[in-house]
Amino acid sequence: MEQSRFLKLNQLSAGDYQAFLYDCDGTLADNMPAHTATYLATAHEYGLSIDPAMINELAGWPVADVVVEMNNRYKSNIDPTAFRTRKAELYAAKYIQKIVPIDFVVQHLKANAGKVRIGVVSGGDREAIAQTLEVLGIADLVEVLICAGDTVKGKPFPDPFLKAAELLDVEPSKCMVFEDGVPGVEAAKAAGMDWIRIDLI
């Protein structure tokens, strides 16, 4: 099954592309349930019970932006920076060493490293994403890493993808984006890049 998905992904991404830009959480790493669990646990510490569907809906948003939206929806007043820090602590302590790859996407990245430029563009915190790439064994293949805070606006705005293209010295139209969520796809579209929803393959 994974091999057939890898072949399909290769077919879908064939073209005159000079850079492949991968989301991390839920695209390269099978860790979205872990992120959802840490969101719920951190919110619980603040006395807040949130709908886990919200985390899926906002997949790819920087954590601080998710907290702002959480405050809007639940009429809470949680400090986004403090929440992000605590969530990162819980995630690192409980989940990061247990991360497993989404095999066909990681295989795709490895197969194309050296053929096209490789970037990872995530709404996660740099430390957690860097650790995730180490655990997956692909950190040395990633030429550019864009994370939360590296641009003024995160996904669904195009800024993170445009920043990656700029650093790789590749035109946006020559970039292919691999994503698992709506905000990431919206960001890719806004950046003028082609995209693939890996969760629909």
BANULUM-95407 format. One record per residue: chain; x, y, z of N, C-alpha, C, O in turn. Coordinates in steps of 0.2 Angstrom, whole numbers, m for minus. Example, Ala and Ser with C-alpha at 12.3 -4.5 7.8 and 13.67 -1.06 7.14 Angstrom:
BEGIN
NODE unit   n.x   n.y   n.z  ca.x  ca.y  ca.z   c.x   c.y   c.z   o.x   o.y   o.z
NODE    A    66   m28    39    62   m22    39    66   m16    39    71   m17    42
NODE    A    64   m11    35    68    m5    36    64     0    39    67     6    40
//
This chain:
BEGIN
NODE unit   n.x   n.y   n.z  ca.x  ca.y  ca.z   c.x   c.y   c.z   o.x   o.y   o.z
NODE    A     4    m6     0     0     0     0     4     6     0     3    11    m4
NODE    A     9     7     5    14    12     5    18    13    m2    19    19    m4
NODE    A    20     8    m5    23     8   m11    19    11   m17    21    15   m21
NODE    A    13     9   m17     8    11   m22     7    19   m21     6    23   m26
NODE    A     7    21   m15     6    28   m13    12    32   m15    12    38   m17
NODE    A    18    29   m14    24    32   m16    24    33   m23    26    39   m26
NODE    A    22    28   m27    22    28   m34    18    34   m37    19    37   m42
NODE    A    12    34   m34     7    39   m36     9    46   m34     8    51   m38
NODE    A    12    47   m28    15    53   m27    21    56   m32    21    61   m33
NODE    A    25    51   m34    30    52   m39    27    55   m45    29    59   m48
NODE    A    21    51   m47    18    53   m53    15    60   m53    15    64   m58
NODE    A    11    61   m47     8    68   m46    13    73   m46    11    79   m48
NODE    A    19    72   m44    24    78   m43    29    78   m49    34    82   m48
NODE    A    28    74   m54    32    75   m60    31    81   m63    25    84   m64
NODE    A    36    84   m65    36    90   m69    42    94   m68    47    92   m66
NODE    A    42   100   m71    48   104   m71    49   108   m65    49   115   m65
NODE    A    49   105   m59    50   108   m53    57   109   m51    61   104   m52
NODE    A    59   114   m47    65   115   m45    66   114   m37    71   114   m34
NODE    A    60   114   m34    60   114   m26    54   110   m24    48   111   m27
NODE    A    54   106   m19    49   102   m16    49   105    m9    54   105    m5
NODE    A    43   108    m7    42   110     0    37   106     4    31   106     2
NODE    A    39   103     9    35    99    13    33   102    20    37   105    23
NODE    A    26   101    21    24   102    28    27    97    32    30    92    30
NODE    A    27    97    39    30    92    43    25    88    47    24    82    45
NODE    A    22    91    52    17    87    56    11    85    51     7    89    48
NODE    A    10    79    51     4    76    47     6    75    40     2    72    36
NODE    A    12    77    38    14    76    31    20    72    31    20    66    27
NODE    A    25    73    34    31    69    35    31    65    41    33    59    41
NODE    A    28    67    46    28    64    53    20    62    54    16    66    54
NODE    A    19    56    56    13    54    58    11    56    66    11    51    70
NODE    A    11    62    67    10    64    74     5    69    75     5    72    81
NODE    A     0    70    71    m6    74    72   m10    72    79   m12    76    82
NODE    A   m11    66    80   m14    64    86   m10    66    92   m13    68    97
NODE    A    m4    66    92     0    68    97     0    75    99    m1    78   104
NODE    A     0    79    93    m1    86    94    m8    88    96    m9    93   101
NODE    A   m13    85    94   m20    86    97   m20    84   104   m23    88   108
NODE    A   m17    79   106   m17    77   113   m14    82   117   m16    84   123
NODE    A    m8    85   115    m5    90   119    m9    97   119    m8   100   124
NODE    A   m12    98   114   m16   104   114   m22   103   119   m23   108   123
NODE    A   m25    98   119   m30    96   124   m28    96   131   m31    99   136
NODE    A   m22    93   132   m19    93   139   m17   100   141   m18   101   147
NODE    A   m14   104   137   m12   111   139   m18   115   140   m18   119   145
NODE    A   m23   115   136   m29   118   137   m32   116   144   m35   121   148
NODE    A   m32   110   146   m35   107   152   m32   110   158   m35   112   163
NODE    A   m25   111   157   m21   114   163   m23   122   164   m23   124   169
NODE    A   m26   125   159   m29   131   159   m36   131   161   m40   136   161
NODE    A   m39   125   163   m46   125   164   m51   125   159   m57   127   159
NODE    A   m48   123   153   m52   124   146   m53   117   143   m48   114   142
NODE    A   m59   116   141   m60   110   137   m62   112   130   m67   115   129
NODE    A   m58   110   125   m59   112   118   m61   106   114   m59   100   116
NODE    A   m64   107   109   m66   102   104   m60   100   100   m57   104    96
NODE    A   m58    94   100   m52    92    96   m52    93    88   m47    94    85
NODE    A   m59    94    86   m59    95    79   m57   102    77   m55   103    71
NODE    A   m56   106    81   m53   113    80   m46   112    78   m44   116    74
NODE    A   m42   108    81   m35   107    80   m34   104    73   m30   107    69
NODE    A   m38   100    70   m38    97    63   m40   103    59   m37   104    53
NODE    A   m45   107    60   m47   112    56   m41   117    55   m41   120    50
NODE    A   m38   119    60   m32   124    60   m25   121    59   m20   124    60
NODE    A   m25   115    57   m19   111    55   m14   116    51   m16   118    46
NODE    A    m8   117    54    m3   121    50    m3   128    52     2   131    51
NODE    A    m8   130    56    m7   137    59    m1   137    65     0   132    68
NODE    A     2   142    66     7   143    71     3   142    78    m3   144    78
NODE    A     6   139    83     2   137    89    m1   144    92    m6   144    95
NODE    A     3   149    92     1   155    95    m5   158    92   m10   160    95
NODE    A    m6   157    85   m12   159    82   m18   155    83   m24   157    84
NODE    A   m17   148    84   m22   144    86   m25   146    93   m31   146    94
NODE    A   m20   148    98   m22   150   104   m27   156   104   m31   157   107
NODE    A   m25   161    99   m29   167    98   m36   165    96   m41   168    99
NODE    A   m36   160    91   m43   158    89   m46   155    95   m53   155    95
NODE    A   m43   151    99   m46   147   104   m49   152   109   m55   151   111
NODE    A   m45   157   110   m48   163   115   m54   166   112   m59   167   116
NODE    A   m54   167   105   m60   170   102   m66   165   103   m72   168   104
NODE    A   m65   159   102   m71   154   102   m73   153   109   m79   152   110
NODE    A   m69   152   113   m71   150   120   m71   155   125   m72   154   131
NODE    A   m70   162   123   m70   168   127   m65   167   133   m67   169   139
NODE    A   m59   164   131   m54   163   136   m49   169   136   m50   173   131
NODE    A   m44   169   140   m39   174   140   m32   171   141   m29   174   145
NODE    A   m31   166   137   m24   162   138   m19   166   135   m20   168   129
NODE    A   m13   167   138    m7   170   135    m4   165   129    m2   160   131
NODE    A    m4   167   123    m2   163   118     5   160   118     7   154   117
NODE    A    10   165   121    17   163   121    17   158   127    21   153   126
NODE    A    14   159   133    15   154   138    12   147   136    14   142   138
NODE    A     6   147   133     3   141   130     8   137   126     8   131   127
NODE    A    10   141   121    15   138   116    21   134   120    23   129   118
NODE    A    24   138   125    29   135   128    27   129   132    31   124   132
NODE    A    22   129   135    19   123   139    18   117   135    19   112   136
NODE    A    14   119   129    13   113   124    19   110   122    20   104   121
NODE    A    24   114   120    31   111   118    34   107   123    37   102   121
NODE    A    33   109   129    36   105   135    33    98   135    36    93   136
NODE    A    26    98   135    23    92   135    24    87   129    25    81   130
NODE    A    24    90   124    26    87   117    32    83   118    33    78   116
NODE    A    37    87   120    44    85   120    45    79   125    49    74   124
NODE    A    42    80   131    42    75   136    39    69   134    41    63   136
NODE    A    33    69   131    29    63   130    29    60   123    28    54   123
NODE    A    30    64   118    29    61   112    35    61   107    35    57   102
NODE    A    39    66   107    44    67   102    48    61   100    50    60    94
NODE    A    50    57   105    54    51   103    50    46   100    53    41    98
NODE    A    44    46   100    39    41    98    37    42    91    33    38    88
NODE    A    39    48    88    37    50    81    38    44    76    44    42    76
NODE    A    34    43    72    35    38    66    34    42    60    30    47    60
NODE    A    37    40    54    36    43    48    30    42    44    27    36    46
NODE    A    28    46    40    23    44    35    27    42    29    30    46    25
NODE    A    28    35    29    33    32    25    34    34    18    39    36    15
NODE    A    28    35    14    28    36     7    30    43     6    33    45     0
NODE    A    29    48    10    31    55     9    39    55    11    42    59     7
NODE    A    41    52    17    48    53    18    52    49    13    57    52    11
NODE    A    49    44    10    53    40     5    53    45    m1    58    45    m5
NODE    A    48    49    m3    48    53    m8    53    59    m7    57    60   m12
NODE    A    54    61    m1    59    67     0    66    64    m1    70    67    m4
NODE    A    67    58     2    74    55     1    75    54    m6    81    55    m8
NODE    A    70    51   m10    71    50   m17    73    56   m21    76    55   m27
NODE    A    70    62   m19    71    68   m23    77    72   m21    78    77   m24
NODE    A    79    71   m15    85    75   m12    91    75   m17    93    69   m19
NODE    A    93    81   m19    99    81   m24    97    82   m31   100    84   m35
NODE    A    90    80   m32    87    81   m39    84    88   m39    84    92   m44
NODE    A    80    90   m33    77    96   m33    79    99   m26    82    95   m22
NODE    A    78   106   m25    80   109   m18    74   106   m13    68   105   m15
NODE    A    76   105    m7    71   103    m2    71   108     3    75   110     7
NODE    A    64   109     5    63   114    11    57   110    15    53   107    12
NODE    A    57   112    21    51   110    26    48   117    28    52   121    31
NODE    A    42   117    28    38   123    29    33   122    34    28   118    32
NODE    A    34   124    41    29   121    46    27   127    50    30   132    51
NODE    A    21   126    53    18   131    58    20   129    65    19   133    70
NODE    A    24   124    66    27   122    72    33   126    74    36   130    71
NODE    A    35   125    81    40   128    84    47   125    81    47   119    80
NODE    A    52   129    79    58   127    76    61   121    80    63   116    77
NODE    A    62   122    87    65   116    90    62   110    89    65   105    88
NODE    A    55   110    90    51   103    89    52   101    82    52    95    81
NODE    A    51   105    77    52   103    70    59   100    69    59    95    65
NODE    A    64   103    71    71   101    70    72    94    73    75    90    70
NODE    A    69    93    79    70    87    83    66    81    79    68    76    78
NODE    A    60    83    76    56    79    72    60    76    66    60    70    65
NODE    A    63    81    63    67    79    57    73    74    58    75    70    55
NODE    A    76    76    64    81    71    67    79    64    68    82    59    66
NODE    A    73    64    72    70    57    73    68    54    67    69    47    66
NODE    A    66    57    62    64    54    55    70    52    51    70    49    46
NODE    A    76    55    53    82    53    49    83    57    43    86    55    38
NODE    A    80    63    42    80    67    36    83    74    37    83    78    32
NODE    A    85    76    43    87    83    44    92    85    40    92    91    38
NODE    A    97    81    38   103    83    34   101    84    26   105    86    23
NODE    A    95    82    25    92    82    18    89    89    17    87    91    11
NODE    A    87    92    22    83    98    22    87   104    21    91   105    26
NODE    A    86   108    16    91   114    15    88   120    18    92   124    20
NODE    A    82   121    19    79   126    22    73   124    26    69   120    24
NODE    A    73   127    32    67   125    37    64   132    39    67   136    42
NODE    A    58   133    38    54   139    40    49   136    45    45   132    43
NODE    A    49   140    50    44   138    56    41   144    59    41   149    56
NODE    A    36   143    64    33   148    67    37   154    69    42   152    72
NODE    A    36   160    67    40   166    69    45   168    64    48   173    65
NODE    A    46   164    59    51   165    54    48   170    49    52   174    45
NODE    A    41   171    49    38   176    45    33   179    49    30   176    54
NODE    A    31   186    47    26   189    51    19   185    51    16   185    56
NODE    A    17   183    45    11   179    45    13   172    43    17   171    39
NODE    A     9   167    46    10   160    45     4   158    40     0   162    38
NODE    A     4   151    39    m1   148    35    m8   150    39    m8   150    45
NODE    A   m13   152    35   m14   151    28   m12   156    23   m13   157    17
NODE    A    m8   161    26    m5   166    22     1   163    18     4   158    20
NODE    A     3   166    12     8   163     8    15   164    11    20   161     8
NODE    A    16   169    16    23   171    18    28   165    19    33   166    17
NODE    A    26   160    23    31   155    24    34   151    18    40   150    17
NODE    A    29   150    13    31   147     7    35   151     3    40   149     0
NODE    A    33   158     2    37   162    m1    44   163     1    49   164    m2
NODE    A    45   163     8    51   164    11    56   158    10    62   159     8
NODE    A    53   152    10    57   146     8    59   147     1    65   145     0
NODE    A    55   149    m4    57   149   m11    62   154   m12    67   153   m15
NODE    A    62   160    m8    67   165    m8    74   163    m6    79   164    m9
NODE    A    74   159     0    80   156     3    83   151    m2    89   150    m2
NODE    A    79   147    m5    81   142   m10    83   145   m17    86   142   m21
NODE    A    81   151   m18    82   155   m24    79   151   m30    82   150   m35
NODE    A    72   150   m29    68   146   m34    62   150   m34    59   152   m29
NODE    A    60   151   m41    53   155   m42    47   151   m39    47   145   m39
NODE    A    43   154   m36    37   151   m33    33   146   m38    31   141   m36
NODE    A    33   148   m44    30   144   m49    33   137   m51    31   133   m54
NODE    A    40   137   m48    44   131   m49    44   127   m43    48   122   m42
NODE    A    40   128   m38    39   125   m32    33   120   m31    28   122   m34
NODE    A    34   114   m29    28   110   m27    28   109   m20    33   108   m16
NODE    A    22   110   m17    20   110   m10    17   103    m8    12   101   m12
NODE    A    19   100    m3    16    94     0    13    95     7    16    97    11
NODE    A     6    95     7     2    97    13    m3    92    15    m5    87    11
NODE    A    m5    92    21   m11    88    24   m17    92    26   m21    89    29
NODE    A   m16    98    26   m22   102    29   m24   108    24   m20   110    20
NODE    A   m30   110    25   m33   116    21   m29   122    22   m27   125    17
NODE    A   m27   124    28   m23   131    29   m16   130    24   m15   135    21
NODE    A   m13   125    24    m7   124    21    m8   124    13    m4   128     9
NODE    A   m14   121    11   m15   122     4   m17   129     2   m15   131    m4
NODE    A   m21   132     6   m23   139     5   m16   144     4   m16   148     0
NODE    A   m11   142     8    m5   146     8    m1   145     2     1   149    m1
NODE    A    m1   138     0     2   136    m6    m1   140   m13     2   143   m17
NODE    A    m8   140   m13   m11   143   m18   m10   150   m18    m8   153   m24
NODE    A   m10   154   m12    m9   161   m12    m1   163   m14     0   168   m16
NODE    A     3   158   m13    10   159   m15    11   157   m23    17   159   m25
NODE    A     6   155   m26     7   154   m33    11   147   m35    14   146   m40
NODE    A    10   142   m30    13   136   m30     8   130   m32     3   131   m29
NODE    A    11   125   m35     7   119   m36     7   115   m29    12   116   m25
NODE    A     2   111   m28     2   108   m22    m1   101   m22    m5    99   m27
NODE    A     0    97   m17    m3    90   m17    m5    89   m10    m1    90    m5
NODE    A   m12    87    m9   m14    85    m2   m12    77    m1   m15    73    m4
NODE    A    m7    76     3    m5    69     4   m10    65     7   m10    58     6
NODE    A   m14    68    11   m19    64    15   m24    61    10   m29    57    13
NODE    A   m25    64     4   m30    61     0   m27    57    m6   m31    54   m10
NODE    A   m21    55    m5   m18    50   m10   m20    43    m7   m18    38   m11
//
